[in-house]
């Protein structure tokens, strides 16, 4: 089964994308060269209606994102259906979804990740050792600057990034595998219980992006989640009305040999409980656009997907 859609592409309007050639125009031309049927642009977006102090997301508003779709109007794309989407955020620490129902209606579809593990202090909490080190810094600042109010001390301490504190942190005692697994699963459960998320899923096709992926020893972590836990998680996803994204880059990062990739098991179980799927490359460059075309068919065959397992809004991009 050939997968001829890619719903997870970032261009230069995403703060994480630094390639000058990563424009909507260039992407459309490249997707047409590849023979793709559906192209989805999904830059990072935080709805300006939702308060945030997140410096990454503050400038990445809906209005900012809408600049990216202007090329849809004047770049020829006969045979290629162009969709305007967004990758918003779920901040697990604050149980906060970065999109409102009203904001979601600006888009053809949405992606919502729960597995951005690099966003500790937001999506995931700090490591326990880092939390302890913050307390040490807080006490030192309080002693050195008794004239400061507690709120000022907290502000000074909390602005220290984890990477700055790491040099002072003693040897880790935390089981990092378990740390990532626990919080990744909790984020997914919290998201599926979020009422705004459920409302959005009814209004706009919505996929959970790079499902339960792990930046830290991905294949090892993936193997540690038992089938019953996965079955429970994916039943919740289905009941919330969401789709699951099969993100080729995240999946291959866990284990490039797809036949030995433990994340394939995720999607086999998700299929068994009745979930439907979308594919995405998570491309940040022109070179990455071929990801889904190159690996999608093998992944789909390993999972045992059929056309009916694909989300309806992109089902016309499937060749069996």
Secondary structure, 3 states (H helix, E strand, C coil): CEECEEEEECCCCCCCCCCCCCCHHHHHHHHHHHCCCEEEEEEECCCCCCCCCCHHHHCCCHHHHHHHHHHHHHCCCCCCEEEEEEEEEEECCCCEECCCHHHHCCCCEEEEECCCCCCECCCECCCHHHHHHHHHHHHHHHHHCCCCCHHHHHHHHHCCCHHHHHHHCCCCCCCHHHHHHHHHHHHHHHHHHCHHHHHHHHHCEEEEECCCCCCCCHHHHHHCCCHHHHHHHHHHHHHHCCEEEEEHHHHHHHCCCHHHCCHHHHHHHHHHCCCCEEEECCECCHHHHHHHHHHHHHHHHHHCCCHHHECHHHHHHEEC
